[in-house]
Amino acid sequence: MNLLESERIAIEDTQKWLLNAVIGLNLCPFAKAVVVKDKVRYRVCLSSASQGILQMLAEELQFLASADASLVETTLLIAPYALPDFLDFNDFLGECDTLLESLGLVGELQVADFHPDYQFAGEPPNAMGHFTNRSPYPTLHLLRESSLDEAVAVYPDAALIFERNIASLELLGAKGWADLGVVARLNHRA
């Protein structure tokens, strides 16, 4: 498989997850408008090295900070071949925070994280609540702080979104999640 094919598949898998799970299950009530308006930028880092992801993350943070928000609202940085172990990925997030600080973008942008094996501390491994942050591939979601502030201001009870998501996912169950078909087609665990 060539690089363009790998990139295309990673984006398609991520878009399917975004449509079927994030929007379809309303895990993020703010996502639909951004997707419908085609203001999501998808970038794929095909490197298996965390330094490759950091380099692309720096480029994307700078791009998003300078881009017109009416054209590009957010970026999903997908890393299909890197950090397959969730604990390694979780440790890597500290480097992402350091990079954000070094670029002087704290308070302007933030990085949210998703992983195929995402697990919240203190929760049983099979808890459905983990699926709020499970994606086909390790993914960094670059967000504008101002957009988050606007979205939360108009959404009633934004603080309750997480609790509602867990209840929805528990009702859905593991089979319901599997039926969404939001799986990786690239071997990200190689």
N, C-alpha and C positions, 0 to 999 in steps of 0.2 A: 504494500500500500504506500502510495507517495504522500508527501507532506500535505499537499492541498486536500487530498482525500481525507486524511486524518483530521485536519482542521475542520473540514465540512461536517464530518460525522460528529465531532465533539460539539460543534455549534448546534447541529440538528438535535442531538440528544439533550442538550441543555435547554433548547427552545421547547422541546416536548415536555420536559420537567417543569419548565416555567408555566406553560399553558395548562398542562393536565393537573399538576400538583399545586404550585404556588398560586396560580389564578383560579384554576378549577376548583380547588378546595378552599379558596379565599384565605390562604395562609398569610398573605400580605394584601390587605385591602387597597394598598397604594399602587400595586404593581400593574394592574390592568390598564389604567390610563396611560402609563408610560409605554407599555407594550403596544397598545392600540395606536398611539401616536408615533410609533416607530422611533422612539428616542432612547433605545437601549443599544449600546455598542458592545459587540461580542468580540473578544480577543482570545486567541488560543496560544498558550506557551507550550511548545512541543518539547521543550527541554525537560530532562528528568532531574536536573540539578536545581536546588533551591535558589542558587545565585542567578540562574536564568530567569526564574520567576521574579525575583527581586528587581532585576534589571527592567523587565517588562512592566512590573508594577510601578516603578519610578516613572517610566515613560507615560504610562496611562494616567497616573495621578496628575502629572504635569499637563497632559493633554486635557483631561477633564476640567482641571482648574482654569484653563484658558479657553475652553470651548464655550460656545453660546448655548446656554441651558435650553433655549427654545429648539435647538437642533439635537443636542445630546444631553440627556438627563443623567444617565448612569452607565456604568461599564460592568460587564461580567467578564472577569479574567479567569479563563478555564485552563487547568493544568492536568491534562489527561494522563501524563506519564510521570508525574512527580508526586512525592509525598503520599504514597498509598497507605501508610500507617497513620492512623488518626492522631496518635500521641506525638509523632514527629511533626505532623501538620500543625497541631495545637502549639507545640513549641515554636514553630516557624512564625506564628502570628506575632510573637514578640518582636521579631525582626521587621515585620511589616509595620508595627507601631513605631519602631525606632526610625524607619525610613520616612514615615509620614511626618514625624517630628522634625527630622533633618531637612525635609523639604519646606518646612514652615507652613504646612497645610492643616495642622490640627485646628479644629474649629471651623474649617472650611469644607473638608472632606473627611469621610471615615471609611473604614474597610470592615465589611461584614463577611462572615466566613461560613462556608458550606462544605460538606465532605460526605462521601458515600457511607462512611462508618461513624458519622458524628455521634458523640455521646456526651450528654451533660453529666457532670460530676455528681456522684451520689445517687444516680438513678440506675436501676437494673438494666443490663445490656439489651434486653428485649422490650424496653418501655417504648411505647409508640410516640411519646413526646420527643424523642430524638429525631423523628422524621421531619420535624419543623425545620431542621437544618441539614437534612440529607439531600444530596444532589448526586447526579451520575458521576461526577468527577470532582476532585478538589477544586473549589471555586472561590475566588475573592470578588466580592461585590463592592464596587466603589460607589459611594453615595455622596451627594451634596448635602451638607448639614442644613442649608437653607430650605431645600426641598423637603427634608424630613420635618423641619419645624412647621412648614406650611401644611403638610399632610396631617400631622398630628393635631394641629389647631382646628382643622375642619372635621376631624373624625371623632365622633363621640366615644368616650371610654377607650381611648387608644391603649391605655395601660392594661386593659382586659384582653387584648388580642391574643397574647400568648396562652392565657388560660383557655380561651375559646378554642384555639388551635389544638391544644392537647385533648380537650374533650372531643373535638371532631375527629382527630386521628384515632383516639381510642375506640370510637364508634366504627370507624372505617376498618380498623384492624389490619394485621399484616397481610392477609389475603387481599383485602381491598386496595392496599397500597400496591401490592404486586400487580393487581389487575390494571393499575394506571399505566403500566408499561414504561415507567421512567427509569430505564436501566442504561448503563454504559455499554456501548458496542465496541469500544476500544479497550484493550486489556491494560487497564491502569495499575494493575498489581504486578506487572512483570518485573 
